[in-house]
Amino acid sequence: MRRIAVLSLHSSPLAQPGVGDSGGMNVYVRELAASLAQAGVDATVFVRRWTEGLPDVVPVEPGFRVVHVSAGDPALPKERLADTVGAYTDGVLAHLRAAPVDVVHANYWLSGVAGHRIKHELDLPLVSTFHTLARVKAETGDPEPDLRVEAETQVIACSDAILASCVTEATQLQHLYDADPDRIELVAPGVDHAFFAPGDQRGARLALGLGDHPVLLFVGRIQPLKGLDVAIRALAQLDRRDAVLVVVGGPSGVEGAAELARVHALVESLGLVDRVRFLAPQPHHLLSTYYRAADVCLVPSRSESFGLVALEAAACGTPVVASSVGGLRTLVEDGVTGFLVEGRDPSAFAAAVAKILDDGDLARALGDAGALGSRAYTWSTAAARLRRVYADLSTRRLVDCAAS
């Protein structure tokens, strides 16, 4: 049995997605670790202790556990976590010296910095998944500190394998960070089809208290990057005064509270108070009911390395209207499973939504094609691919920073 250390400094697989900094990465780490464990790979996920009273070790299922590492004030926001990386790394190293592993798999740049040091101190292969990249975010108007850019560049140069969720991300790694294409591995995330599958829309709406009217859905953290304001303005431009927008998610990041206040003010200024419904983040498996209840799922993000919401919606047979960015270009086949929108113009999103609402046959065809296409994405497939990556690394010479 191979043993891996999964580093997820800022994002716990035990946390509620949609709360604070928890989102798609939480789901990714949890589902992938669980699938690896089920395939015989012992997985320990190391998370910075993010609130008081957490047990040191939480067994999740056989072969999968979460270890909480004390590193700085648990209440620190993500923007200040760079100062905790050293203490977090020390804590992980103490565990690994007592319980050795074969591979270190780092998620996000903060964990990558820790993984880089652990690689050299313990002479272990380093696998890196970045989830988002600073230089990609900068291209879409969301600049990150130089510290992050420099750290990502160093970690990419020393990683023995770099995971990309799709060809677009692989290309970004090469063009923006000069990543060695021979070390980039395509491992797409998956979706749990036991939960996310087509179902009865009427029953889902009855369960959620929704009526027989057009329902648009936005699922995600409320922060500028996710583009909720575009979804709200698109609703305002629809020629369907009975349509409603259901928003599932909470404020996230240093700008989250301000963004939440801004979108509430926007809703009021557009006269949509009765047509936009804000709901708290929901347990992940319950999101399937919201997807099934919706006519359209909107994903107007400025950037997305993958776009798990779009995949989950498609798996439930719900057409997706998404920004034509990043991994969304792979997940949404324009005109087949939904529509891709270039740019940030709400009227373009509204036009795409109107096509779906006005044509029942088209809506059904898009939903059916999306559900069928989603079958190619499973967590067991991702875990099998990743097992091969781990096995290959055992036969390679580790990347030398000086040679990179």
Kinemage of the C-alpha trace (Angstrom):
@kinemage 1
@onewidth
@group {chain A} dominant
@subgroup {mainchain}
@vectorlist {calphas} color= white
{ca met a 1} P 0.000 0.000 0.000
{ca arg a 2} L 1.413 3.366 -0.978
{ca arg a 3} L 1.049 6.156 1.554
{ca ile a 4} L 0.580 9.801 0.621
{ca ala a 5} L 0.566 13.081 2.501
{ca val a 6} L -2.012 15.469 1.085
{ca leu a 7} L -1.293 19.096 2.007
{ca ser a 8} L -4.311 21.393 2.183
{ca leu a 9} L -3.160 24.169 4.476
{ca his a 10} L -6.039 26.606 4.120
{ca ser a 11} L -8.980 24.447 3.098
{ca ser a 12} L -10.300 21.487 5.078
{ca pro a 13} L -12.164 18.605 3.444
{ca leu a 14} L -14.278 18.572 6.619
{ca ala a 15} L -15.478 22.177 6.214
{ca gln a 16} L -18.804 23.233 4.680
{ca pro a 17} L -18.243 24.290 1.032
{ca gly a 18} L -19.437 27.824 0.356
{ca val a 19} L -18.535 29.068 3.845
{ca gly a 20} L -15.541 31.383 4.158
{ca asp a 21} L -12.729 30.134 1.944
{ca ser a 22} L -14.285 26.700 1.515
{ca gly a 23} L -15.357 25.784 -1.980
{ca gly a 24} L -14.558 23.438 -4.830
{ca met a 25} L -11.109 22.660 -3.446
{ca asn a 26} L -12.666 21.202 -0.284
{ca val a 27} L -14.742 18.866 -2.413
{ca tyr a 28} L -11.726 17.990 -4.570
{ca val a 29} L -9.510 17.062 -1.617
{ca arg a 30} L -12.234 15.118 0.195
{ca glu a 31} L -13.488 13.132 -2.786
{ca leu a 32} L -10.048 12.389 -4.194
{ca ala a 33} L -8.633 11.291 -0.824
{ca ala a 34} L -11.663 9.068 -0.253
{ca ser a 35} L -11.392 7.510 -3.713
{ca leu a 36} L -7.658 6.923 -3.279
{ca ala a 37} L -8.291 5.236 0.071
{ca gln a 38} L -10.938 3.016 -1.504
{ca ala a 39} L -8.353 2.073 -4.162
{ca gly a 40} L -5.815 1.042 -1.513
{ca val a 41} L -3.762 4.228 -1.177
{ca asp a 42} L -3.414 5.382 2.432
{ca ala a 43} L -4.136 9.135 2.480
{ca thr a 44} L -3.464 11.567 5.315
{ca val a 45} L -4.694 15.125 4.716
{ca phe a 46} L -2.853 17.817 6.678
{ca val a 47} L -4.908 20.962 7.388
{ca arg a 48} L -3.980 24.031 9.420
{ca arg a 49} L -6.081 24.132 12.568
{ca trp a 50} L -8.777 26.622 11.552
{ca thr a 51} L -10.870 26.797 14.701
{ca glu a 52} L -10.433 25.973 18.359
{ca gly a 53} L -11.439 22.605 19.726
{ca leu a 54} L -10.658 20.485 16.667
{ca pro a 55} L -9.289 17.000 17.425
{ca asp a 56} L -5.704 16.379 16.356
{ca val a 57} L -6.747 13.519 14.083
{ca val a 58} L -10.130 12.845 12.485
{ca pro a 59} L -10.591 9.384 10.908
{ca val a 60} L -12.870 9.903 7.903
{ca glu a 61} L -12.964 6.360 6.554
{ca pro a 62} L -10.528 3.426 6.417
{ca gly a 63} L -7.294 4.686 4.868
{ca phe a 64} L -8.315 8.373 4.962
{ca arg a 65} L -7.788 10.722 7.900
{ca val a 66} L -7.433 14.455 8.496
{ca val a 67} L -4.663 15.797 10.760
{ca his a 68} L -5.042 19.296 12.198
{ca val a 69} L -1.739 21.147 12.504
{ca ser a 70} L -1.446 24.115 14.855
{ca ala a 71} L 0.075 27.048 12.963
{ca gly a 72} L -0.820 30.579 14.031
{ca asp a 73} L -4.122 32.059 15.125
{ca pro a 74} L -6.927 29.779 13.878
{ca ala a 75} L -9.016 32.853 12.986
{ca leu a 76} L -6.510 34.292 10.494
{ca pro a 77} L -7.985 35.083 7.043
{ca lys a 78} L -6.491 33.390 3.980
{ca glu a 79} L -4.770 36.620 2.961
{ca arg a 80} L -2.560 36.400 6.067
{ca leu a 81} L -1.773 32.702 5.984
{ca ala a 82} L 1.585 33.049 4.226
{ca asp a 83} L 3.116 33.826 7.628
{ca thr a 84} L 1.913 30.475 8.992
{ca val a 85} L 3.478 28.263 6.323
{ca gly a 86} L 6.695 27.742 8.287
{ca ala a 87} L 4.921 26.541 11.437
{ca tyr a 88} L 2.533 24.403 9.385
{ca thr a 89} L 5.461 22.787 7.570
{ca asp a 90} L 7.217 22.069 10.872
{ca gly a 91} L 4.079 20.355 12.149
{ca val a 92} L 3.681 18.223 9.030
{ca leu a 93} L 7.359 17.244 9.085
{ca ala a 94} L 7.040 16.061 12.686
{ca his a 95} L 4.176 13.760 11.665
{ca leu a 96} L 5.947 12.454 8.563
{ca arg a 97} L 9.142 11.640 10.420
{ca ala a 98} L 7.065 9.468 12.760
{ca ala a 99} L 4.867 8.009 9.995
{ca pro a 100} L 6.731 8.140 6.649
{ca val a 101} L 4.958 8.449 3.309
{ca asp a 102} L 5.913 7.815 -0.312
{ca val a 103} L 4.600 11.004 -1.947
{ca val a 104} L 3.656 14.552 -0.958
{ca his a 105} L 0.683 16.051 -2.825
{ca ala a 106} L 0.238 19.802 -2.293
{ca asn a 107} L -2.961 21.718 -3.052
{ca tyr a 108} L -2.856 25.490 -3.708
{ca trp a 109} L 0.242 27.671 -3.581
{ca leu a 110} L 0.464 27.919 0.217
{ca ser a 111} L 0.616 24.146 0.517
{ca gly a 112} L 3.011 24.121 -2.419
{ca val a 113} L 5.520 26.200 -0.456
{ca ala a 114} L 5.268 23.706 2.406
{ca gly a 115} L 5.532 20.767 0.022
{ca his a 116} L 8.628 22.236 -1.628
{ca arg a 117} L 10.482 22.293 1.696
{ca ile a 118} L 9.192 18.843 2.728
{ca lys a 119} L 10.345 17.390 -0.576
{ca his a 120} L 13.938 18.430 0.043
{ca glu a 121} L 14.067 17.641 3.750
{ca leu a 122} L 12.632 14.130 3.345
{ca asp a 123} L 13.727 13.417 -0.255
{ca leu a 124} L 10.167 12.760 -1.434
{ca pro a 125} L 8.440 13.269 -4.803
{ca leu a 126} L 6.268 16.411 -4.901
{ca val a 127} L 2.954 16.487 -6.768
{ca ser a 128} L 1.279 19.905 -7.043
{ca thr a 129} L -2.281 20.944 -7.826
{ca phe a 130} L -2.763 24.715 -7.866
{ca his a 131} L -6.562 25.010 -8.347
{ca thr a 132} L -6.067 28.693 -9.285
{ca leu a 133} L -3.016 30.494 -10.652
{ca ala a 134} L -2.016 34.060 -9.797
{ca arg a 135} L -1.011 35.006 -13.335
{ca val a 136} L -4.297 33.699 -14.743
{ca lys a 137} L -6.263 35.725 -12.187
{ca ala a 138} L -4.231 38.824 -13.048
{ca glu a 139} L -5.217 38.485 -16.707
{ca thr a 140} L -8.893 38.732 -15.727
{ca gly a 141} L -8.560 41.683 -13.364
{ca asp a 142} L -7.859 39.935 -10.055
{ca pro a 143} L -4.161 40.562 -9.331
{ca glu a 144} L -2.419 38.625 -6.568
{ca pro a 145} L 0.668 39.630 -4.510
{ca asp a 146} L 4.113 39.176 -6.062
{ca leu a 147} L 4.907 36.771 -3.212
{ca arg a 148} L 2.346 34.327 -4.570
{ca val a 149} L 3.582 34.622 -8.164
{ca glu a 150} L 7.179 33.980 -7.085
{ca ala a 151} L 6.146 31.061 -4.891
{ca glu a 152} L 4.110 29.422 -7.648
{ca thr a 153} L 7.007 29.815 -10.060
{ca gln a 154} L 9.430 28.129 -7.642
{ca val a 155} L 7.056 25.297 -6.747
{ca ile a 156} L 6.248 24.602 -10.406
{ca ala a 157} L 9.951 24.494 -11.241
{ca cys a 158} L 10.597 21.886 -8.529
{ca ser a 159} L 7.440 19.767 -8.714
{ca asp a 160} L 7.960 16.235 -9.962
{ca ala a 161} L 4.407 16.210 -11.317
{ca ile a 162} L 2.003 19.103 -11.833
{ca leu a 163} L -1.673 18.236 -12.128
{ca ala a 164} L -3.855 20.138 -14.579
{ca ser a 165} L -7.613 19.634 -14.679
{ca cys a 166} L -7.868 20.265 -18.425
{ca val a 167} L -5.826 21.174 -21.503
{ca thr a 168} L -6.474 24.892 -20.943
{ca glu a 169} L -4.830 24.787 -17.503
{ca ala a 170} L -1.924 22.760 -18.875
{ca thr a 171} L -1.377 25.415 -21.538
{ca gln a 172} L -1.507 28.182 -18.928
{ca leu a 173} L 1.120 26.406 -16.832
{ca gln a 174} L 3.441 26.212 -19.814
{ca his a 175} L 2.901 29.696 -21.216
{ca leu a 176} L 2.686 31.669 -17.975
{ca tyr a 177} L 5.123 29.697 -15.795
{ca asp a 178} L 7.381 27.899 -18.283
{ca ala a 179} L 6.343 24.558 -16.803
{ca asp a 180} L 7.985 21.486 -18.312
{ca pro a 181} L 5.238 19.807 -20.387
{ca asp a 182} L 6.709 16.382 -19.579
{ca arg a 183} L 5.842 16.938 -15.909
{ca ile a 184} L 2.254 18.111 -16.495
{ca glu a 185} L -0.347 15.402 -15.922
{ca leu a 186} L -3.993 15.775 -16.943
{ca val a 187} L -6.205 14.568 -14.094
{ca ala a 188} L -9.748 15.873 -14.343
{ca pro a 189} L -11.861 16.081 -11.173
{ca gly a 190} L -14.997 14.001 -10.952
{ca val a 191} L -18.567 14.111 -9.750
{ca asp a 192} L -20.414 11.722 -7.451
{ca his a 193} L -23.131 10.352 -9.729
{ca ala a 194} L -24.863 8.666 -6.805
{ca phe a 195} L -25.934 12.151 -5.694
{ca phe a 196} L -25.649 14.258 -8.840
{ca ala a 197} L -27.953 12.748 -11.439
{ca pro a 198} L -31.096 13.814 -13.323
{ca gly a 199} L -34.302 13.754 -11.319
{ca asp a 200} L -37.811 15.083 -11.099
{ca gln a 201} L -37.796 18.882 -11.393
{ca arg a 202} L -41.295 19.283 -10.007
{ca gly a 203} L -40.430 17.240 -6.910
{ca ala a 204} L -37.223 19.213 -6.376
{ca arg a 205} L -39.120 22.501 -6.588
{ca leu a 206} L -41.757 21.274 -4.181
{ca ala a 207} L -39.019 20.341 -1.705
{ca leu a 208} L -37.461 23.814 -1.996
{ca gly a 209} L -40.687 25.790 -1.971
{ca leu a 210} L -40.319 26.960 -5.575
{ca gly a 211} L -43.263 27.404 -7.914
{ca asp a 212} L -43.913 26.733 -11.568
{ca his a 213} L -41.843 29.611 -12.935
{ca pro a 214} L -38.403 29.951 -14.553
{ca val a 215} L -35.613 29.296 -12.027
{ca leu a 216} L -32.048 30.446 -12.540
{ca leu a 217} L -29.391 29.126 -10.157
{ca phe a 218} L -26.055 30.480 -8.936
{ca val a 219} L -23.964 28.257 -6.642
{ca gly a 220} L -20.687 29.516 -5.235
{ca arg a 221} L -18.841 31.760 -2.861
{ca ile a 222} L -19.840 35.406 -3.000
{ca gln a 223} L -16.739 37.279 -4.089
{ca pro a 224} L -15.991 39.457 -7.146
{ca leu a 225} L -14.226 36.603 -8.954
{ca lys a 226} L -17.419 34.542 -9.179
{ca gly a 227} L -19.455 37.229 -10.978
{ca leu a 228} L -22.751 37.087 -9.087
{ca asp a 229} L -23.429 40.677 -10.174
{ca val a 230} L -23.464 39.491 -13.800
{ca ala a 231} L -26.072 36.851 -12.955
{ca ile a 232} L -28.256 39.452 -11.214
{ca arg a 233} L -28.043 41.887 -14.125
{ca ala a 234} L -28.815 39.067 -16.564
{ca leu a 235} L -31.996 38.301 -14.616
{ca ala a 236} L -32.982 41.985 -14.845
{ca gln a 237} L -32.594 41.923 -18.629
{ca leu a 238} L -34.688 38.809 -19.184
{ca asp a 239} L -38.094 39.386 -20.722
{ca arg a 240} L -39.559 37.017 -18.126
{ca arg a 241} L -40.860 38.921 -15.105
{ca asp a 242} L -41.767 35.681 -13.346
{ca ala a 243} L -38.193 34.341 -13.423
{ca val a 244} L -36.288 34.077 -10.146
{ca leu a 245} L -32.601 33.707 -9.317
{ca val a 246} L -31.670 31.385 -6.453
{ca val a 247} L -28.241 32.147 -4.946
{ca val a 248} L -26.652 29.421 -2.809
{ca gly a 249} L -23.454 30.497 -1.073
{ca gly a 250} L -21.873 32.858 1.409
{ca pro a 251} L -19.317 35.685 1.387
{ca ser a 252} L -15.696 34.643 0.950
{ca gly a 253} L -12.304 36.288 1.198
{ca val a 254} L -11.260 39.761 2.237
{ca glu a 255} L -13.782 41.311 -0.179
{ca gly a 256} L -16.620 38.900 0.600
{ca ala a 257} L -18.635 41.032 3.034
{ca ala a 258} L -18.337 44.097 0.814
{ca glu a 259} L -19.341 42.076 -2.249
{ca leu a 260} L -22.387 40.684 -0.457
{ca ala a 261} L -23.461 44.208 0.491
{ca arg a 262} L -22.833 45.373 -3.082
{ca val a 263} L -24.968 42.660 -4.692
{ca his a 264} L -27.784 43.236 -2.190
{ca ala a 265} L -27.708 46.940 -3.111
{ca leu a 266} L -27.704 45.984 -6.786
{ca val a 267} L -30.744 43.748 -6.319
{ca glu a 268} L -32.603 46.570 -4.626
{ca ser a 269} L -31.632 49.161 -7.229
{ca leu a 270} L -32.870 46.907 -10.042
{ca gly a 271} L -36.173 46.207 -8.299
{ca leu a 272} L -35.438 42.497 -7.927
{ca val a 273} L -35.863 42.060 -4.188
{ca asp a 274} L -38.763 39.643 -4.690
{ca arg a 275} L -36.985 37.730 -7.453
{ca val a 276} L -33.520 37.043 -6.024
{ca arg a 277} L -33.403 34.565 -3.158
{ca phe a 278} L -30.218 34.335 -1.095
{ca leu a 279} L -29.700 31.013 0.678
{ca ala a 280} L -26.959 29.915 3.051
{ca pro a 281} L -24.375 27.388 1.835
{ca gln a 282} L -25.824 23.889 1.756
{ca pro a 283} L -24.276 20.490 2.537
{ca his a 284} L -22.639 19.388 -0.674
{ca his a 285} L -24.806 16.349 -1.367
{ca leu a 286} L -27.980 18.449 -0.991
{ca leu a 287} L -26.994 20.739 -3.859
{ca ser a 288} L -28.329 18.162 -6.304
{ca thr a 289} L -31.882 19.169 -5.371
{ca tyr a 290} L -31.132 22.788 -6.279
{ca tyr a 291} L -29.579 21.794 -9.607
{ca arg a 292} L -32.589 19.620 -10.496
{ca ala a 293} L -35.010 22.413 -9.565
{ca ala a 294} L -33.325 24.940 -11.868
{ca asp a 295} L -33.961 25.590 -15.549
{ca val a 296} L -30.474 27.057 -16.001
{ca cys a 297} L -27.313 27.164 -13.906
{ca leu a 298} L -25.277 30.360 -14.319
{ca val a 299} L -21.477 30.278 -13.907
{ca pro a 300} L -20.311 33.817 -14.795
{ca ser a 301} L -16.845 33.545 -13.197
{ca arg a 302} L -13.964 35.759 -14.288
{ca ser a 303} L -11.712 32.686 -14.231
{ca glu a 304} L -12.081 28.993 -13.377
{ca ser a 305} L -9.352 26.375 -13.517
{ca phe a 306} L -12.064 23.707 -13.783
{ca gly a 307} L -15.599 24.653 -12.725
{ca leu a 308} L -17.036 21.926 -10.506
{ca val a 309} L -20.422 23.672 -10.266
{ca ala a 310} L -20.850 23.435 -14.035
{ca leu a 311} L -20.058 19.713 -13.952
{ca glu a 312} L -22.450 19.014 -11.076
{ca ala a 313} L -25.259 20.930 -12.794
{ca ala a 314} L -24.680 19.050 -16.047
{ca ala a 315} L -24.721 15.721 -14.166
{ca cys a 316} L -28.181 16.663 -12.882
{ca gly a 317} L -29.398 17.382 -16.414
{ca thr a 318} L -29.465 21.169 -15.994
{ca pro a 319} L -28.203 23.327 -18.889
{ca val a 320} L -25.293 25.634 -18.020
{ca val a 321} L -24.636 29.174 -19.204
{ca ala a 322} L -21.042 29.983 -18.326
{ca ser a 323} L -18.203 32.365 -19.011
{ca ser a 324} L -15.924 31.179 -21.787
{ca val a 325} L -12.874 30.902 -19.534
{ca gly a 326} L -10.519 28.208 -18.246
{ca gly a 327} L -11.904 24.759 -17.609
{ca leu a 328} L -15.465 25.892 -18.361
{ca arg a 329} L -14.525 25.744 -22.048
{ca thr a 330} L -13.942 22.014 -21.584
{ca leu a 331} L -16.971 21.279 -19.425
{ca val a 332} L -19.574 23.239 -21.401
{ca glu a 333} L -19.933 22.313 -25.062
{ca asp a 334} L -21.404 25.451 -26.584
{ca gly a 335} L -24.815 24.793 -28.102
{ca val a 336} L -24.720 21.127 -27.037
{ca thr a 337} L -24.759 21.040 -23.211
{ca gly a 338} L -25.284 24.753 -22.613
{ca phe a 339} L -23.822 28.040 -23.798
{ca leu a 340} L -20.465 29.756 -23.374
{ca val a 341} L -20.456 33.546 -23.204
{ca glu a 342} L -17.492 35.653 -24.224
{ca gly a 343} L -16.871 38.728 -22.086
{ca arg a 344} L -18.813 40.094 -19.137
{ca asp a 345} L -21.908 41.573 -20.812
{ca pro a 346} L -25.028 40.579 -18.805
{ca ser a 347} L -27.175 40.986 -21.915
{ca ala a 348} L -25.231 38.169 -23.577
{ca phe a 349} L -25.891 35.930 -20.581
{ca ala a 350} L -29.568 36.939 -20.649
{ca ala a 351} L -29.822 36.114 -24.349
{ca ala a 352} L -28.367 32.645 -23.775
{ca val a 353} L -30.715 32.008 -20.847
{ca ala a 354} L -33.691 33.176 -22.930
{ca lys a 355} L -32.889 30.620 -25.645
{ca ile a 356} L -33.182 27.860 -23.068
{ca leu a 357} L -36.304 29.188 -21.348
{ca asp a 358} L -38.105 29.817 -24.628
{ca asp a 359} L -37.449 26.420 -26.207
{ca gly a 360} L -38.408 23.367 -24.159
{ca asp a 361} L -37.035 20.933 -26.737
{ca leu a 362} L -33.670 22.723 -26.726
{ca ala a 363} L -33.580 22.774 -22.924
{ca arg a 364} L -34.210 19.021 -22.767
{ca ala a 365} L -31.602 18.297 -25.427
{ca leu a 366} L -28.978 20.401 -23.632
{ca gly a 367} L -29.779 18.761 -20.301
{ca asp a 368} L -29.664 15.235 -21.715
{ca ala a 369} L -26.351 15.891 -23.478
{ca gly a 370} L -24.866 17.420 -20.346
{ca ala a 371} L -25.865 14.464 -18.184
{ca leu a 372} L -24.442 12.035 -20.742
{ca gly a 373} L -21.165 13.949 -21.052
{ca ser a 374} L -20.749 14.145 -17.293
{ca arg a 375} L -20.515 10.354 -17.097
{ca ala a 376} L -16.904 10.640 -18.271
{ca tyr a 377} L -15.993 12.401 -15.026
{ca thr a 378} L -15.769 10.212 -11.929
{ca trp a 379} L -13.642 10.416 -8.794
{ca ser a 380} L -12.639 6.771 -9.167
{ca thr a 381} L -11.242 7.544 -12.619
{ca ala a 382} L -9.335 10.525 -11.212
{ca ala a 383} L -7.959 8.369 -8.392
{ca ala a 384} L -6.859 5.636 -10.806
{ca arg a 385} L -5.066 8.181 -12.963
{ca leu a 386} L -3.409 9.678 -9.908
{ca arg a 387} L -2.284 6.259 -8.650
{ca arg a 388} L -0.434 5.795 -11.930
{ca val a 389} L 1.192 9.206 -11.523
{ca tyr a 390} L 2.344 8.317 -8.006
{ca ala a 391} L 3.675 4.950 -9.209
{ca asp a 392} L 5.582 6.545 -12.095
{ca leu a 393} L 7.273 8.962 -9.710
{ca ser a 394} L 8.781 6.057 -7.775
{ca thr a 395} L 10.876 5.216 -10.845
{ca arg a 396} L 11.993 8.756 -11.715
{ca arg a 397} L 14.878 10.832 -10.477
{ca leu a 398} L 13.514 13.729 -8.441
{ca val a 399} L 13.565 17.151 -10.067
{ca asp a 400} L 16.488 19.255 -8.903
{ca cys a 401} L 15.694 22.934 -8.287
{ca ala a 402} L 19.147 23.970 -9.479
{ca ala a 403} L 18.593 22.102 -12.759
{ca ser a 404} L 15.194 23.755 -13.229
